[in-house]
Amino acid sequence: MVRRDLKLWMGVAGFAVLVVALTVISLTREPGGCDVGEVEAGAAAFHLFVSNQSFEIDPVRIDVMIDGRRVICQEFFVEGQHNWVQFDYQLDGGVHTLNAIAHEVNVETEIFFDMRDRERWGVLNFWSSPDEEQTFTFDMFDEPVGFD
């Protein structure tokens, strides 16, 4: 009897450990259930601002990859079109590739940008309106960005 009770409690404890482990794993994922990797540390800071500028598609789920690594995977809300979310990375100098995907409309873009061995700021906007094609725009700056 004691042996059977011990096996039962060991089974319950094992299940509890599994539930805790799965909870911890799910808490380390970005919204939308996507695994997000780290960009390898480099010499220069890259500050990326991402925004949904579309009242037509709100929210929009955007994935961003830098040099093939997914670094952003989340929903972006338009919130009056004055809502930019900041992400910060350390990148090596030289040219890097940024890919972005808006999943709801299957819009993709590929952008090449040069870190120039110094701190840089990038702004990625998603746009959509009834009479225009959905698209991303990307601008790069050598100094901090201000938004109205």
N, C-alpha and C positions, 0 to 999 in steps of 0.2 A: 504494500500500500504506500509506504513512504517513498519507495523507488518510483512508482508511477506518478505520485505528486511532484517529486523532484523533476522528472522528465517534463511534466506539464508546465511547471514554473520556468524551466530552462527554455522551453518552446515559447512561452509568453515573453520572456526576457529577450530572446533572440528576435522575435517579431518587433518588440519595442525598439530595439537598437536599429533595425532595418527602417522603421518608420522615421526615427530621428535622423538617420543618415539621408534618407530621401528628402526630408524636409530641408535639411541644410543644403543639399544639392539644388533644390528648387529655389531657395532663397538667393543663391549666387547667380541666377540667370536674370537677364534683363526682361522687362515686360514683353510678352509675346512668346515666351518660351525659347528664345534663341540663345545659344551659347555665344558669349562675347570673349574674344581673346585680347591679350595685351599686345601692344606694339612694342617691339624691342626698344630699350632705352637708347637714346642718341644724345647728341650734343646740343640740339636746339629745340626750344619749346615751340610747339605748333598748337594754336588755339583755334578750334573749329566751332563755329556757331551754325546750328541747323534750325530751320524754320519751315513751317507749313504756311504758305501764303494763299491757300485755296479755301474759299468758303464752300466750294462745290464738293470737296472731299475732306471731311473733317470728322474724325481724325484720319491721318494717313500714316500707315506703318512704313517707316524708312529703315533700310539696312544700309550701313556704310562700311566699306572695306578700305583699309589702307594697306597697300602692298600685299593684297591678297588675304589679309586677316580681318575678320569681322570685328569691328570695334564699336559699332552702334547697331542696335536692333530694338526699336521702340516706336510707339505711336506718338505723333506730334499733332497737337491741337492748334487751330488757327488763332483762337483767343483775340480777335480784333486785329489780326495781322501784325501785332507788335509783340511777338513772343519768340525769342531766339534762345535756344538751349545751348550752353557752352560745354565743350568737351576739351580736355587738355592732354597733350601727348608730348613725349620727348622723341624726336626723330634725328637721324643723322643728316648731315648736309647732303645736297644733291637732289636729284629728281625722284619723286615718289608718285605712285598711282593711287587715286581715290576713285572708287566705284560706288555709286549709290543706286538703290532700287526703291521705287514706290510700288509696293505690292498690289494695292487695290486696282491700279491701272496698268501694271506691268511696264512702267517707264524706267529706263535705265540710262545712266550716264557714266562716262569714263573721263577722268580729268587727270592731267599730268601737272604737277607743281614742283617748283624748285625751292628748297629750304634756304639756299644761299648761305649756309652755315651761320644762320642767325635766327632769332625769334621772329615768327610770322603768324598772321591771323588770316583765317579763311572763313568765308560765309557761303553756306550752301542753302539755297531756297528752293522749295518745291512750289510750282505754280500750276493752276488749273482754272479755267473759266469756261462757260458754256460755248463760247464762240472761238476759243483758241485751243491749240493742242497742249496737253500736259507736258511739262518740262521741268528740268532743274536748271538753275543758274549757279555759277560759282565765281566768286571774286576773291582775290588774294591781296593782302595788305602788309606793308612793312612796319606799321604802327598800330596801336590798339584801335579797335573799331567802336564807333558810337552809333547808337540807334535812336531814332526819334520815336 
